[in-house]
Amino acid sequence: MSRTTKKLTAALVGTGRIGWMLEHDPLRGGTCTHAGAMTATGRVSLVAGADLDEKRLRAFGEAYEVDSLYPDHRALLDKHRVDILSVAAPAEAHCAIVTEAAASGRVRGIYCEKPVCHTLGEADRMIEACDKAGVALLIGHERRFGAHFMRARELVHDGIIGEVRTVIGQALSGDPGSVLRSMSGGGPLMHDGTHLTDLLGYFLGSADWVIGMTRRAHGPARVEHTASGMVGFPSGAVAFIEGGGRRKYFAFELELQGSEGVIGVGNSPPGLWLAESSRRFSGFNELAKAKFPEYTPNNGFVAAFEALIEEIETGMPSLSTGRDGREALQIILALYESAAKGGRRVRLH
Ligand SMILES: NC(=O)c1ccc[n+]([C@@H]2O[C@H](COP(=O)([O-])OP(=O)(O)OC[C@H]3O[C@@H](n4cnc5c(N)ncnc54)[C@H](O)[C@@H]3O)[C@@H](O)[C@H]2O)c1
C-alpha cells in the first residue's frame, strides 16, 4: 500500500462535545469534532476511546462503531499502540494525558485541544515530553488551518496592507457564571480567547509585552466575565483584545490595520480595504473596499488533522505546534497577571 493510502489508527480521549457530540448539532451542518474530522480525512481508522464518563463513552462507541472503550488514557495505551491520540478532554487533564502518552512510546502524534493547558510549566513539560519521544504535537487552534485565515496571513506576509500597526481582536461571548478560577484556569479569554491570542502569533509572531484588565462580576475568586488588554510586538505593532464581554451573542473577529490597508478576518466572511486617493477630500487617502483574493473554503478541523498526519509521515512541523500553543497561553496568563498588578506592563521574554 502506498504512503498516501495507508490508514492510520487513532484513539479519542475525551468523548464529549468537541470529541464527537457536536457533530450532531444540525445547525453546524458539517464536520466540527475530532471524531468527525478524523473520519473526514479518509486516512484515519478510529480504534479506541476513553472517557471518565461511561455513558458518554458508550454513546461514542455506538456512534463510531468502536468497541475498545476504556475509563482513561492509561488503560487505553496499555492495550493499544496508535498513530494518533486525539485529546478532547478538558485543559486541566491535557498535561498528564500528553506527557504520559508521549512517554509510553505507543503514539506517533497527538492532537491536543486548546488551550494547550493552564500553566506554562505544564506546557513546557508537554513540549519536552513530545520532543524527547519524537512525537508530533498539534494544538487544536484549528482556525490556523482555515483557508481564509491562511489567505489573510499570506496577504499580511506579502505586505499587501503594508506594515501591520494595530490589531483589534474580539472573542465576545456571554457571562461565564460563577465558575471558580482554580477549577477552570480562566474565563472566556482562556477558553475562547485562546483562539484570538493564538492568531496574534500566527499573524505577527511572538509578542513582547502585555497590559491587561479583567472584570469579575462574580467576585475575585471567580473567572472574569471580561478581559481586555493590549499586546505589544517587536515591530511596534499593538493589538487591542477583548474576551468575554457579557454579550448576548458570540462574535469572533480580527481587524488587522496596516500602513496601507486593512484586513478583516474571523467568523464573518473576510474583507480587504486598501488606501486610495479620496474622492471626498483633495490631498487625502481613504480606505476603499477591495476584493479579498479567491480562496477555496475548507474545514479547519479536517485540515488540522491532515497537517498532523503530514507531520507524522514527513516530520514537517505543523502550523500549530506545542510552542505556538504555549505562546497563546503566555499572552493570556500575562494579561491576568497584569490585571492583578493594577495594569502594570508584563514583559514576556
Ligand atoms: N477547538 C474548539 O473550537 C473547541 C470547542 C469546544 C471545546 N474545545 C476544547 O475541548 C476540550 C473539551 O471541551 P468540551 O467542550 O468537549 O468538554 P466536554 O465536557 O463536553 O467533554 C470533555 C470530556 O472529557 C472527559 N474527561 C475529563 N477528564 C478526562 C480524563 N482525564 N480522561 C478522559 N476523559 C476525560 C469528560 O468526562 C467529558 O466527557 C477543552 O479543552 C475545550 O477548551 C475546543
Ligand as a Chemical Component Dictionary entry (heavy atoms), coordinates in Angstrom:
data_LIG
# 
_chem_comp.id                   LIG 
_chem_comp.type                 NON-POLYMER 
_chem_comp.pdbx_formal_charge   0 
_chem_comp.three_letter_code    LIG 
# 
loop_
_chem_comp_atom.comp_id 
_chem_comp_atom.atom_id 
_chem_comp_atom.alt_atom_id 
_chem_comp_atom.type_symbol 
_chem_comp_atom.charge 
_chem_comp_atom.model_Cartn_x 
_chem_comp_atom.model_Cartn_y 
_chem_comp_atom.model_Cartn_z 
_chem_comp_atom.pdbx_ordinal 
LIG N1  N1  N 0  -11.431 23.946 19.143 1  
LIG C1  C1  C 0  -12.616 24.341 19.511 2  
LIG O1  O1  O 0  -13.247 25.123 18.826 3  
LIG C2  C2  C 0  -13.186 23.820 20.808 4  
LIG C3  C3  C 0  -14.574 23.858 21.040 5  
LIG C4  C4  C 0  -15.059 23.335 22.255 6  
LIG C5  C5  C 0  -14.180 22.826 23.204 7  
LIG N2  N2  N 1  -12.835 22.841 22.943 8  
LIG C6  C6  C 0  -11.870 22.333 23.934 9  
LIG O2  O2  O 0  -12.005 20.913 24.011 10 
LIG C7  C7  C 0  -11.796 20.463 25.336 11 
LIG C8  C8  C 0  -13.047 19.697 25.794 12 
LIG O3  O3  O 0  -14.163 20.572 25.747 13 
LIG P1  P1  P 0  -15.660 20.018 25.581 14 
LIG O4  O4  O 0  -16.494 21.228 25.397 15 
LIG O5  O5  O -1 -15.730 18.938 24.578 16 
LIG O6  O6  O 0  -15.890 19.434 27.028 17 
LIG P2  P2  P 0  -16.874 18.253 27.478 18 
LIG O7  O7  O 0  -17.007 18.383 28.938 19 
LIG O8  O8  O 0  -18.113 18.221 26.635 20 
LIG O9  O9  O 0  -16.051 16.917 27.121 21 
LIG C9  C9  C 0  -14.891 16.567 27.798 22 
LIG C10 C10 C 0  -14.946 15.079 28.079 23 
LIG O10 O10 O 0  -13.700 14.693 28.652 24 
LIG C11 C11 C 0  -13.965 13.755 29.689 25 
LIG N3  N3  N 0  -12.809 13.757 30.576 26 
LIG C12 C12 C 0  -12.499 14.641 31.564 27 
LIG N4  N4  N 0  -11.293 14.327 32.099 28 
LIG C13 C13 C 0  -10.860 13.223 31.448 29 
LIG C14 C14 C 0  -9.710  12.424 31.548 30 
LIG N5  N5  N 0  -8.735  12.702 32.427 31 
LIG N6  N6  N 0  -9.594  11.343 30.730 32 
LIG C15 C15 C 0  -10.560 11.049 29.836 33 
LIG N7  N7  N 0  -11.687 11.777 29.688 34 
LIG C16 C16 C 0  -11.821 12.858 30.487 35 
LIG C17 C17 C 0  -15.258 14.212 30.325 36 
LIG O11 O11 O 0  -15.909 13.168 31.017 37 
LIG C18 C18 C 0  -16.038 14.686 29.091 38 
LIG O12 O12 O 0  -16.840 13.667 28.529 39 
LIG C19 C19 C 0  -11.465 21.705 26.155 40 
LIG O13 O13 O 0  -10.058 21.856 26.219 41 
LIG C20 C20 C 0  -12.098 22.841 25.354 42 
LIG O14 O14 O 0  -11.489 24.093 25.554 43 
LIG C21 C21 C 0  -12.347 23.293 21.765 44 
# 
loop_
_chem_comp_bond.comp_id 
_chem_comp_bond.atom_id_1 
_chem_comp_bond.atom_id_2 
_chem_comp_bond.value_order 
_chem_comp_bond.pdbx_ordinal 
LIG N1  C1  SING 1  
LIG C1  O1  DOUB 2  
LIG C1  C2  SING 3  
LIG C2  C3  SING 4  
LIG C2  C21 DOUB 5  
LIG C3  C4  DOUB 6  
LIG C4  C5  SING 7  
LIG C5  N2  DOUB 8  
LIG N2  C6  SING 9  
LIG N2  C21 SING 10 
LIG C6  O2  SING 11 
LIG C6  C20 SING 12 
LIG O2  C7  SING 13 
LIG C7  C8  SING 14 
LIG C7  C19 SING 15 
LIG C8  O3  SING 16 
LIG O3  P1  SING 17 
LIG P1  O4  DOUB 18 
LIG P1  O5  SING 19 
LIG P1  O6  SING 20 
LIG O6  P2  SING 21 
LIG P2  O7  DOUB 22 
LIG P2  O8  SING 23 
LIG P2  O9  SING 24 
LIG O9  C9  SING 25 
LIG C9  C10 SING 26 
LIG C10 O10 SING 27 
LIG C10 C18 SING 28 
LIG O10 C11 SING 29 
LIG C11 N3  SING 30 
LIG C11 C17 SING 31 
LIG N3  C12 SING 32 
LIG N3  C16 SING 33 
LIG C12 N4  DOUB 34 
LIG N4  C13 SING 35 
LIG C13 C14 SING 36 
LIG C13 C16 DOUB 37 
LIG C14 N5  SING 38 
LIG C14 N6  DOUB 39 
LIG N6  C15 SING 40 
LIG C15 N7  DOUB 41 
LIG N7  C16 SING 42 
LIG C17 O11 SING 43 
LIG C17 C18 SING 44 
LIG C18 O12 SING 45 
LIG C19 O13 SING 46 
LIG C19 C20 SING 47 
LIG C20 O14 SING 48 
# 
